[in-house]
Amino acid sequence: MLINKEQKKFFDINGFIEIKNVIKIKLLKKIRKKCEKIFNGQYETGVVPDKIKWVSGRDPNKIPRSLCNVWKSDKDVKKLVTSKIIGQYAAELSGWKKTKLNQDSLIWVVPKAGAVSFHQDNPYQDWHTPGGVITAWIPLTRTTKKSATLEYLIGSHKNTSSKRMNNFFKKNYREIDTRLLKNQKKYKRHYIEVNAGTIVFHHGNMWHGSGYNKTFSDRISVSCHYMNGNSKFSKKIKSPYFNHYKLNNKLIMEDTFFPTIYSKK
């Protein structure tokens, strides 16, 4: 077991946990060094990421730069997000016997850029069953309150999954529709201020977002969703992206596209 009783209790109560010294700094530095090439469309494997959410010259610099499923495009990103130890942490925190990679996101926030509106991750997971994810947030650099780090509303994961949001880049990123989350002021805010090498897990129903980068340094991170290793596609097509990988008349998720990264012996 990687997680002890005290850590599991902390996660269940608060909805997140920070675990230090999980990832080798050398690997994070390699990925960080490649970021500019990756965002300029230079992919090591020749495979394009599933979602290209920011393109130089097309999109404004004031919003976070983001690409999804870069593990298919870069070998070092794949090594990171398919790490067995991350899969085991995810399984133990979630009560699973196996862990599958759902998707990764490479996120680059340059100085003066931001922010990401407060949201939950689970509302966007209706395309698979039994549904739900646990998210691993992996900063490639030191994160602080001023560097557009992740912010949590502690304990907000105990609410049910809300509806999808249409706008992820509101100026007032902390604003949450009261129909989606009531009594918001009762939740204490927590900023993730950690060194590279730390991994932060949060529950799929956790309300979180990030602010503006008020430093002179880039804030680069990899955010990964992981799901139950027994997951299958929903019978109804609810994802125009990930249903590309659904075989005709079958609900099975092939490991080629959704790798099983941990299995309890």
C-alpha positions as CSV (number, residue, x, y, z in Angstrom):
1,M,0.0,0.0,0.0
2,L,1.2,3.5,-0.9
3,I,-1.5,5.3,1.0
4,N,-1.8,5.0,4.8
5,K,-5.1,5.4,6.8
6,E,-4.4,9.0,7.8
7,Q,-3.8,10.0,4.1
8,K,-6.9,8.2,2.9
9,K,-9.0,9.9,5.7
10,F,-7.5,13.3,4.8
11,F,-8.5,12.8,1.1
12,D,-12.0,11.6,1.9
13,I,-12.6,14.6,4.2
14,N,-11.0,17.3,2.2
15,G,-11.2,16.0,-1.4
16,F,-7.5,16.4,-2.2
17,I,-4.1,15.4,-1.1
18,E,-0.5,16.6,-1.8
19,I,2.2,13.9,-2.0
20,K,5.8,15.0,-2.1
21,N,8.7,13.6,-4.1
22,V,6.7,11.2,-6.3
23,I,8.0,12.3,-9.7
24,K,11.6,12.4,-10.8
25,I,12.7,16.0,-11.4
26,K,14.8,14.9,-14.4
27,L,11.7,13.7,-16.3
28,L,9.8,16.9,-15.5
29,K,12.7,19.1,-16.7
30,K,12.8,17.1,-20.0
31,I,9.1,17.7,-20.6
32,R,9.3,21.4,-19.6
33,K,12.2,21.9,-22.1
34,K,10.0,20.4,-24.9
35,C,6.9,22.5,-24.2
36,E,7.6,25.2,-26.8
37,K,8.1,22.7,-29.6
38,I,5.0,20.7,-28.6
39,F,2.8,23.8,-28.6
40,N,4.3,24.7,-32.0
41,G,3.1,21.4,-33.4
42,Q,6.4,19.5,-33.3
43,Y,5.4,16.1,-32.1
44,E,8.0,13.5,-31.3
45,T,5.9,10.5,-32.4
46,G,4.2,12.3,-35.3
47,V,0.8,11.8,-33.7
48,V,-1.3,14.9,-33.1
49,P,-2.9,15.3,-29.6
50,D,-6.6,14.6,-29.4
51,K,-7.5,18.2,-28.6
52,I,-5.5,21.3,-29.6
53,K,-7.1,24.0,-27.5
54,W,-4.5,26.7,-28.1
55,V,-2.8,27.6,-31.4
56,S,-0.1,30.3,-31.7
57,G,-1.4,33.3,-33.8
58,R,-5.0,32.1,-33.5
59,D,-5.8,32.3,-29.8
60,P,-5.0,35.1,-27.4
61,N,-1.9,34.8,-25.1
62,K,-4.0,35.9,-22.1
63,I,-5.7,32.5,-21.8
64,P,-3.9,29.3,-20.6
65,R,-2.4,27.2,-23.4
66,S,-3.7,23.6,-23.4
67,L,-3.4,20.4,-25.3
68,C,-5.1,17.1,-24.5
69,N,-3.6,13.6,-24.7
70,V,-0.1,14.6,-25.4
71,W,0.9,11.1,-24.3
72,K,0.2,10.0,-27.8
73,S,2.5,12.7,-29.2
74,D,5.5,12.7,-26.8
75,K,7.3,9.7,-25.2
76,D,8.3,11.5,-22.0
77,V,4.8,12.7,-21.4
78,K,3.6,9.1,-21.9
79,K,6.2,7.9,-19.4
80,L,4.9,10.4,-16.9
81,V,1.1,9.9,-17.2
82,T,1.3,6.1,-17.6
83,S,3.5,5.8,-14.5
84,K,2.5,2.7,-12.4
85,I,3.0,4.5,-9.1
86,I,0.5,7.2,-10.1
87,G,-1.9,4.5,-11.1
88,Q,-1.6,2.8,-7.8
89,Y,-2.1,6.1,-5.8
90,A,-5.2,6.7,-7.9
91,A,-6.5,3.2,-7.3
92,E,-5.9,3.3,-3.5
93,L,-7.5,6.7,-3.1
94,S,-10.5,5.7,-5.2
95,G,-11.0,2.1,-4.0
96,W,-10.3,0.6,-7.4
97,K,-8.5,-2.6,-8.3
98,K,-7.3,-1.3,-11.6
99,T,-6.6,2.2,-13.0
100,K,-7.0,3.4,-16.6
101,L,-5.7,6.6,-18.1
102,N,-8.7,8.7,-19.1
103,Q,-6.9,11.7,-20.6
104,D,-4.0,14.1,-19.9
105,S,-3.7,17.9,-20.4
106,L,-0.5,19.8,-20.8
107,I,-1.2,23.3,-19.6
108,W,1.1,26.3,-20.0
109,V,0.3,29.6,-18.3
110,V,2.6,32.4,-19.4
111,P,3.1,35.6,-17.2
112,K,0.0,37.8,-17.0
113,A,-2.2,35.0,-18.4
114,G,-5.1,33.1,-16.8
115,A,-7.5,32.1,-15.5
116,V,-9.6,28.8,-15.4
117,S,-13.1,29.1,-14.0
118,F,-14.1,27.0,-11.0
119,H,-15.6,23.7,-12.1
120,Q,-15.8,20.0,-11.3
121,D,-14.2,17.3,-13.5
122,N,-16.9,14.7,-13.3
123,P,-19.7,16.5,-15.3
124,Y,-17.5,15.9,-18.4
125,Q,-17.3,12.1,-17.8
126,D,-20.7,11.0,-18.9
127,W,-19.3,9.1,-21.9
128,H,-18.1,6.2,-19.8
129,T,-19.4,3.9,-17.0
130,P,-19.3,3.5,-14.1
131,G,-18.1,7.1,-14.6
132,G,-16.2,9.6,-12.5
133,V,-12.5,10.3,-12.4
134,I,-9.7,11.1,-9.9
135,T,-7.4,13.9,-11.2
136,A,-3.6,14.0,-10.7
137,W,-2.2,17.5,-11.0
138,I,1.6,17.5,-11.7
139,P,3.4,20.9,-11.7
140,L,6.6,21.0,-13.7
141,T,7.7,24.1,-11.8
142,R,7.3,25.6,-8.3
143,T,3.8,26.9,-7.8
144,T,2.7,29.7,-5.6
145,K,-0.4,31.7,-4.9
146,K,0.7,34.3,-7.4
147,S,1.6,31.9,-10.2
148,A,-1.9,30.8,-11.3
149,T,-1.7,27.7,-9.1
150,L,-4.6,25.4,-8.5
151,E,-7.2,26.5,-6.0
152,Y,-9.6,24.2,-4.1
153,L,-12.8,24.7,-2.1
154,I,-12.0,22.3,0.7
155,G,-14.7,19.6,1.2
156,S,-16.7,20.7,-1.8
157,H,-16.4,17.3,-3.4
158,K,-19.1,16.0,-1.1
159,N,-21.6,17.7,-3.3
160,T,-23.1,15.8,-6.3
161,S,-21.8,16.3,-9.8
162,S,-23.2,19.4,-11.4
163,K,-23.8,20.4,-15.0
164,R,-21.2,21.2,-17.6
165,M,-20.0,24.8,-17.9
166,N,-19.9,26.7,-21.2
167,N,-17.1,29.2,-20.3
168,F,-13.8,28.2,-18.8
169,F,-12.1,31.5,-19.1
170,K,-14.3,34.0,-17.3
171,K,-12.6,37.1,-15.9
172,N,-14.1,36.5,-12.5
173,Y,-13.0,32.8,-12.5
174,R,-14.1,32.2,-8.9
175,E,-17.8,33.0,-9.7
176,I,-19.9,29.9,-9.5
177,D,-23.6,29.8,-10.3
178,T,-25.5,29.3,-7.1
179,R,-27.7,26.7,-8.9
180,L,-24.5,24.5,-9.2
181,L,-23.1,25.1,-5.8
182,K,-25.0,26.5,-2.8
183,N,-23.5,28.1,0.3
184,Q,-20.1,28.6,-1.5
185,K,-18.8,30.9,1.3
186,K,-18.7,28.0,3.8
187,Y,-15.8,26.4,2.0
188,K,-12.3,27.4,2.9
189,R,-10.0,28.1,0.0
190,H,-6.7,26.2,-0.4
191,Y,-3.9,27.2,-2.8
192,I,-1.5,24.5,-4.0
193,E,2.0,25.8,-3.3
194,V,4.4,23.0,-3.9
195,N,7.7,22.2,-5.6
196,A,8.1,20.2,-8.8
197,G,8.1,16.5,-8.0
198,T,5.0,16.8,-5.9
199,I,1.8,15.3,-7.2
200,V,-1.7,16.5,-6.1
201,F,-4.7,14.3,-6.4
202,H,-8.3,15.6,-6.2
203,H,-11.7,14.0,-6.3
204,G,-13.7,14.3,-9.5
205,N,-16.4,16.3,-7.7
206,M,-14.0,18.8,-6.2
207,W,-14.6,22.4,-7.1
208,H,-11.4,23.9,-8.4
209,G,-9.9,26.6,-10.7
210,S,-6.9,28.7,-11.1
211,G,-6.2,32.4,-11.2
212,Y,-3.8,34.8,-13.1
213,N,-0.1,34.3,-13.3
214,K,1.2,37.4,-11.6
215,T,4.9,36.3,-11.7
216,F,7.5,36.7,-14.4
217,S,7.8,32.9,-14.8
218,D,5.8,30.3,-16.8
219,R,3.5,28.0,-14.9
220,I,3.5,24.6,-16.6
221,S,1.7,21.5,-15.4
222,V,0.3,18.2,-16.5
223,S,-3.2,17.4,-15.4
224,C,-4.4,13.8,-15.7
225,H,-7.8,12.2,-15.3
226,Y,-7.7,8.5,-14.3
227,M,-10.7,6.2,-14.2
228,N,-11.7,2.8,-12.9
229,G,-9.8,0.1,-14.7
230,N,-13.1,-1.7,-15.5
231,S,-14.5,1.3,-17.3
232,K,-16.5,0.9,-20.5
233,F,-18.1,3.3,-23.0
234,S,-21.6,4.6,-22.3
235,K,-24.2,3.0,-24.6
236,K,-25.0,6.5,-25.9
237,I,-22.4,8.6,-27.8
238,K,-21.7,11.5,-25.5
239,S,-18.2,12.5,-26.5
240,P,-17.4,13.6,-30.1
241,Y,-13.7,13.1,-29.3
242,F,-13.2,10.0,-27.3
243,N,-15.9,8.0,-29.1
244,H,-13.6,8.0,-32.0
245,Y,-12.0,5.1,-30.2
246,K,-15.1,3.1,-29.7
247,L,-15.3,-0.1,-31.7
248,N,-18.4,-0.9,-33.6
249,N,-21.2,-2.4,-31.5
250,K,-18.8,-2.8,-28.5
251,L,-18.4,-0.9,-25.3
252,I,-15.0,-2.2,-24.4
253,M,-12.2,0.4,-23.9
254,E,-9.1,-0.8,-25.7
255,D,-5.8,-0.4,-23.8
256,T,-4.2,1.0,-27.0
257,F,-6.3,4.2,-26.5
258,F,-7.0,4.0,-22.7
259,P,-4.0,2.3,-21.1
260,T,-4.4,0.2,-18.0
261,I,-1.5,1.6,-15.9
262,Y,-2.0,-0.3,-12.7
263,S,-3.6,-3.6,-11.7
264,K,-3.7,-4.9,-8.1
265,K,-2.2,-8.4,-7.9
